[in-house]
Amino acid sequence: MKLVKSYVAILTLIIICGFGMTTGVHKRVVKEVGKTFEVTDFTLNPIEVQEDLNVELPTKISGDNLFRVHAGEGLLGYVFVGQAPSKTAKFDYLVVFDDEVKVINSKVLVYREEYGGEIGSKRWLKQFLGMTGGDRVDAETNIDAISGATISVRSMTRSMDNLFQTIGILQEKGQL
């Protein structure tokens, strides 16, 4: 019986690593997606992009960072899990889109710096709600600054802008 449990644990670890996420990040993604869509039973289906299209994308899609969210036979929306640089480390973030590919939730999952964690506040992140692949964001023009978090604000804003451009291209090419 111990041997079976060991194999199950190893298999689970392999599956989680296959998502390209650590166990902690994966758990947070599942929790946040369930909360956002108000469901407990759903699947995250990876979106694969052909290499020639991926070369064009500002944010590279690797099969372990962009997912379709399904409950039963229905499409609930899409989820992107990414990393962005802060001053000396990277932070993990999540963006949840509805079935029309409009942002309905964003969250900083893991922030690894002493300063700048304010970008994880709901108040700051709500600036991205409702945005789509046709929107552009810039820390100098249409996204609020945070004193003491300049590097993180610029990084998150740049990452979101690249993601929006990527979503727009994928929609244009019929991939979403």
Buried (B, 14 or more C-beta within 10 A) or exposed (E): EEEEEEEEEEEEEEEBEEBBBBEEBBEBBBEBBBEBBEEEEBEBEBBEBEEEEBEEBBBBBEBBBBBBBBBEEEEBBBBBBBBBBBEEEBBBBBBBBBBEBBBBBBBBBBBEBEEBBBBBEEEBBEBBEEBBBEBEBEBEEEBEEBEEBBBBBBBBBBBBBBBBBBBBBBBEEEBB
